[in-house]
Amino acid sequence: MGRIVLVTGAARRLGSHFVRRVLQDAGVARVVAVDAVTPEHDLGEALFVRADIRQPAIGRVLAEHAVDTVVHLDVTGTALAGGGRSSVKETNVIGTMQLLGACQKSPTLRRLVVKSSTTVYGSASRDPAVFGEATTPKALPSGGFAKDAVEVEGYVRGFARRRPDVAVCVLRFANILGPGVDTPLASYFRLPVLPTVIGYDPRLQFVHEDDVTEVLLRASREPERGTLNSGTFNIAGDGVLTLSQCARRMGRPTAPVLLPAVTLTGSLLRTLGLSDFSPEQIRLLTHGRVVDTHEMREILGFEPRHSTAETFADFASAAGRGLLPPAALAAAVDRIARYVAPDTSTQAER
């Protein structure tokens, strides 16, 4: 009769996008969309069940609908319905524990897909140039969403050991961007002037929101020949951009300041509600983070349609032009660079 897919976090933009997309999959008979708040986005023909995954009622939902596939998207760094950081942490960690407990008792469950993040690797000065899935971070995240993601993955590994009959796939997404994405990093790039840390130009990776939906769909299906949709995979678009390149492409001037001043600026922006400039985001914008995606292609069999540069261009186009035209800003930066560091060949001729 087809698969019965339960999706958590359906009230969010990503969740609603995935619900509508998985409804089109020929192998799906029914989609059960779950969230603690009523979604504002269209869920198509999916059955919406208002349920809090932090409560035992989620077990009854799995049993009542004989769910065989769970796609857990309710792992996030931002709150809905006015909730604060404590509410987010409870949903991420306690909610995941409660959901996994219900999954463990479900006799019909065959597949579990969990949305995670490359923030589990942290951002530090001694980090390797590129993180692989098996790379051990130099410094584990000490707080915020990154720490939540580390805890969530730990609980998922425990579940996988207890239920070896269930295919478990953990997707570690790089920073998600797109025309309608509203994340702390997207809010940062929309600022008229971008505060940066003096002496640092971090490398960044992005993944397009449409590619996120497609890779979730692939992970939720039965594996195709020659691929495997269980395990842990880094998900990111090809290539990298430096923060300075991002600023030029947005037409945003930067304001380089000392690290303590960036921390104070972040606190002010959070107080004013302009951007959630958290400590983990400051570390990212200081040291950057790049991950290897070989296993995404060779084992999971997924090829993103958008590169990192294309993803950022799509986001920048929707965000609107900054204070300065990108081309003029790039030309000005190049002129300054030539003045500060003259061409070595010219110097040699002299």
N, C-alpha and C positions, 0 to 999 in steps of 0.2 A: 504493500500500500504506500510505500515511500517513507522517508524519514520524518520524525517529529522533532523539531528543533526548538529549544528554549533559549531565549536571548535575554540576558540581564542588562540593565542600563539602557532600556529602550526609550527612556524619556530624553536622552541626550541626542545631539545631532548625529554622532557616529552610530549610535545604536539604532536610531530610526532609519538611517541610510542602509545599514546592513539588513535590517528587517525587511525593507522593501526589496532589496536585492535578492535575498535568499528565497523570498516568495516566488521569484521567477525561476528558481532552479527546478529542473524537471524531476529530480529525485526527492523533492520535499513534498510531503502530504499536508503538513500543518506547521505553523509557526506560532509559538506561544511567547509573547513579548511581556517582560516583567519589569516593573520599576515601582519604587515607593511613592512616586508622584505621577500624576496624569500627564502624558506627553503632549506637547504643543505641536509636534510634528506629525505628519500623516504616517500611519502604520499600514496602510493598504488593507488587505484582507486578514491580517494577523489577528489573533485573539489576544487582546490586552488583559493582563491580570495585574491588578494593583496589589503588590505584595512587597514587603521589606525583606531583603535577603538576610538581614540580621536576625530575623525571627524564624522559629521552627516551621511556620506555615509554608515555607518554600519547599519543604519535603512533601507536603500534601499536593502541591502543584505538580511536582515531578511524577508522583504516583498517579494522580488523577488523569493525567494526559499521556501516561506511558512514554515519557520522553526518552529518546535514545541518543540525542546529541545536545550538549549544553555549550553555548558560546558565552563566556563570561566577560562582558565588556564593562561591568560596573567597578572598574579599578581605575581611578582617576585622581588628578591633583586638584580639581575644583569642585565646589559644592553646588548643589541645586537647591532651589526654594529657600534661599537665605541661610543655609547651613554654614557653619564655620569649619575650622581645621579639625576640631574634635569629631564632628559629624563625618567628615571625609575619611578620617582614619578609621572610625568605627565601621563604615561601609566597606572600605578597602580590606581591612584585616579581619574584623569580627564577621562581616558579611561573607567574606570568602570562606572562613572557617565553617560557618553555618551551612553555606552552599555545598562545600565539599563533604560535610557530614551527611547531608541529604543525598548527595551523589553516591556516597559509599554504600548507602542502604538500598539504592535503586537497582532492581534486578534487570531493568530494561536498558540501562545506560551502556552505550558502546563507545562514545566519543566525547572528549572534553577539550575545548579550546579556550585558552586564557590569554587575555590582552595584558601584556607587561610592557616594559620600557627599557631602553638602553641606559636609563638613569641608574640601574642596578650596578653599573660599572663605576659610578661616581665620576668626579672630575678633579684631578690632582696634578701637581707639577711633575710627579715621578711616573705618571701613567705611560704605558706603551703607546707607540704611534697609532696602532690599530688594535682594537679589542676583538678577539674571537670569542665564540660562545663558551669555550673552556678556560678563557683567561681569568686569572684570579686578580681582582682589583687590588691596587696598592693600599687603598684606604676605603673601607666600606662606608656607604652613606650613613650619616649619624642622625638624620632627622628628615622630616618632610615626606613628600610623596616618594622620593627615592628609597627611603627606609621602608615605607609601606610595601613598595614593589619587591624589595628583598624578602620581606616577611611572607608576602603572598606566594612568591615562588618556592619558599621553603615548605609551606603547607601543601602546595601542589605536588612537590616531589614526594612528600610523605603519602599523599593520596595515591600517587602512581605506584608506590611500593605495595600499598594495601590492596589495590585493585589492578593487578597486572593485565586483567582481561579488557581494560578500558584503554583506548588509544588517547594519550594526553599530548597536546601540542601547546607549547608556550611561545608566543610571538613577542619578541622584544622590539618595539617600534622606536625608531629615531624620532626626532621632533616632527610632529604631524602638522602640516600646513596645507592650506587650500583657500579658495575664495571666501568661504564662510566660516573658517575655523576661528574659534575664540578660546585661545589658550594664553597662559601667562607670557609665553615667548612671542606669540602673535601680538599681544597688547604692547609688549616692549617695542617691537618693530614699528608699531603705529604711532609711537611717540614722535613729536615734532623734532626733537633732538635726542640722540641716543647716547646716554652716558656709557663710557667704556673705561677700562682700567689701563692706565698708562703703562706702556711697555709690553702689552699683550694684544695679539691679534689671533684669537682662537679659530680653529677649524671646526666647521659645523656640517652636519648632515641633516637632510630633511626627507620625509616621505609624504607623498601626496595623499589626501584623504580618500580619493578614488582608489588608489592602489591599496590602501588599508582595507577597504571594503572587499576588494577582489582577493587579497591574500587570506582574509578571514573566511571567505567563501571556499577557497581551495582547501584550507585546513579543516573545514567542517565536513568535507566530502570523504568518500572512500578514496584511498590513494590510487592515482593512476599508475599504469605500468612503469616501473623504473623509478618511482618516486616514493616518498615516505612522509606521511603527515603526522608523525609523532616525534617528539623531541623538542629541543629549544632552538629557536632560530632568530638571528638578527635580521631586522627588516628595515631597509633604507634604500633611497634612490642612489644611482651611480654618482660618483664624484663627490667633491666637497667644495664648500665656499668658506672663505674667511669672513670674519665679522665686518672687516672694512669693505670687502666686496659687497656684502649684503647692504651695508649702509649706502654705498654709492648707487646700487641698483634701486634702492628705495627713494633716492633723492633726499636722504636724511643726513644732515651734518652730525658729526660725533662731538662729544664733549669729554675728552680724556681727563680723568682725574685719578688721584691716588686711591688705592683699594679701600681704606677706611671711609673716604668720602663717598665711594660707590655704595657702601653698606648703608651709610646715612641717607643717601639718595633713595635707595630701595625702601627704607623704612618710611620716608616721606611719601613716596609714590603709593605704597600700600595704604597709608593713612588717608590719602586723598582719593583712593579707589581708582587710580589711573592704571595701575599695573600691579600684579602680584609678584613683586621683585623679591623672591625668596632667596635665602642663602644658597640653596642648591643651584638656582638660576645664575646667581653671581659667580659661583664656581665654574659653571658651564661657560659663561661669557668671559671668564679669565683664562681657563685652561682648554676649553673645547672638549670634543669627544668624537672619535671616528671608529666605526665598527666594520668588521669584515662581513661580507654578505655571500661568501662562496657557498655555504651550506644552504642558504635560501634558494639559490639557483640550482645547485647540483643535487640536493637531496629532496627539498620541498618541491622543486620544479617550478618556482615562481620567478617571473621576470617583470619588474615594475615597468609601467608604461612611461613614467616620468622620472627624469634624473633629478638630482638635488637642485641643480640650476633651474631646470624647467619648473619644478615645484615652487621654488621661490619666486620665479617670474610670474607664475599664475597668481600667487598670493599677493605680490606687489602690485600687479595690475588691478586687482580688486580693492586693495587698500587705498589706492589713490596716490597721486604724486606728492612728494614732500615739499619742503621749503625751497629746494634747489632742483633744477632739471637734472636727472641722472647723468646725461651726457656731459653737461657743463661741469658738474661736480667731479666726474671722473677725470676730465681734462685738467681741472685745477689741481687735483691731487697728483696727477702725473707730472705737472709742471713743478710743483713743490718738491716732488721726489727727485727730479732731475737737478734741481737747484741744490738740495741738501746733499745728494750723492751723485756728482757728475759722472758721466760715462767714463769708464776706465780707459777705453780705447782712445778717447779724446785726450785724456791726461797723458797717455803714453806718447802720443804724437807730439805733445808740447815738450 
